[in-house]
Amino acid sequence: MARRPLPRILSTGSAQIARSRELARTAADSATDVLHPLITISRGLRRLASAGRRRWVDTPKDRRGPLLFLVAAVVLVVALVPYGPLLAVITLMAAAAWQGRDRGPAEPEGPDESQSERLQSLYEALVPYFSSAEDPAPLYAHGGDWETAFPAYEFDGTCRTTHLVIRYPAYFTDGEAESRARIERLLSAKSGRGREYHFAWDEEGNQLSVTALPPLPTDIAAQRFVTAPGETVLGITDRSEVQRTLPLTYGEEQCDVPPVVWRTGPRSTEPHLLVMGQPGSGTSTLLRSIALQALRYGDVVIVEGGGTGEYACLTGRDGVLAVECGLAGALASLEWATTETERRLIAANNARQAGLPLPDDTRRPLWILLDRPSAFAHIAATDGREDPQSLLQVPLRHGRAANVTVVVADQFDSADALSDAVRQHTRARVVLGPATGSQLEAVLGVRPATTPVAHVPPGRGYARLGAGPVHRLQVPATPDPYDDATSDADRQAVLELLPPRTTPADGENLPEALSPEAADGETLPTEAAEPLAAKTAQLP
């Protein structure tokens, strides 16, 4: 169906409203400037009247008669003196103007001594990069004036720059990544380490804007996000980078935060995701968060190469087809995923040729989550078996048409072990934890506009969806509820999101102690684990 254009009043209404607001604001400013003397005199008359009233109240009753006589005598003398009333009015207006003046402390113009020293230090540090011996009128020179080079600046309470606009000569090679990276590293070191800075290069105007970014919140727990089917929240980012907000529980109150939303499905341009990071950077936390969101609308197959039991809380849950930690189980699950992808493609093709809607079993999303698949490469080579990554060729290549999504998480030290299919078909990328500029560029394709810091909390990193911009990212806290180091609040938040446990293959119900309401981190007993293991083994 063709998309019908919006009515003119709806398509141009926002522009007209913005223009009207601008005109009203300009008119108000102009009226304030014109009426400023009248406003000042009125304020002064009000203050003089208040002072006279207080003086009358403070005067004892036995002295109020002489005071009235004195005031009447003064008025009579002023009335009899030539030009007395006119002089009295002029004197009263002058006193009212003096009393009605703005008595607030005058803001100092320009930076103080310590701020000037910091700006001069930045200026001197930029001289070797922004100066040339052939320049007849250099903007940067040793012992020069920083005021012409820094037209705008802001400081915080600790005398550290929060915003700085830098002018540079036109012959500076701002189009080269290495030249820009050198300036960014220098400014990060001179402006204060331990903070993230956003750099906005204006090549046309030969200006660089440096802004110190506030840290992203780290106390946003796992919760049910308000999203549509096919949308997955990867984390929280800066408000200036995205136009969408989500209502979330932030600490003890509700607030709207800007999310990084990853869209999957048949119409997605980035159907698969690759997550890279250092050990302890939060890659498993992100995969748990994705799994909890995927279970609302689809099925999940989890393959864990680390063997640490990070996903034991999902074992036997409704919608979780398998949680494999061994090589044999990983191969069986991925072989089934390949066969299921081919079956979905054939069923969808037959339905389209017959002019029928797609079958329901092909519409339900299937998620394949692999945590450290490179760990199986050495074991598979030793046993002479196939690398599990080779079985991802079909789900990665045809997953979008079959409604199959693949998420791969690994570490930087094992990046060389990732297969070519994983590198080519995972267009959505996430980097968590501390990383160098070259590592970020190798994974994301471009360097972020902010400077990475050496020490970051778990779950902090960058995300880039396809060819879009690079966003700062903070993953919601989604720890393993069975971990003893997990706080009670985070454990309860994750347990509330877990789906109920699946009925075992023999039809018997699980013990009440293993219900989601009573889950306290204990593993399944042998009597309940054997039927679930049998059911999971039958799925592939």
Beta strands, then each sheet from edge to edge (+ up, - down):
strand 1: 152-155
strand 2: 161-167
strand 3: 196-202
strand 4: 207-213
strand 5: 231-236
strand 6: 246-250
strand 7: 253-257
strand 8: 259-263
strand 9: 273-277
strand 10: 299-304
strand 11: 320-324
strand 12: 366-371
strand 13: 404-411
strand 14: 428-432
strand 15: 460-465
strand 16: 470-474
sheet 1: 1+ 2- 4+ 3-
sheet 2: 5+ 8-
sheet 3: 6+ 7-
sheet 4: 11+ 10+ 12+ 13+ 9+ 14+ 15- 16+
end
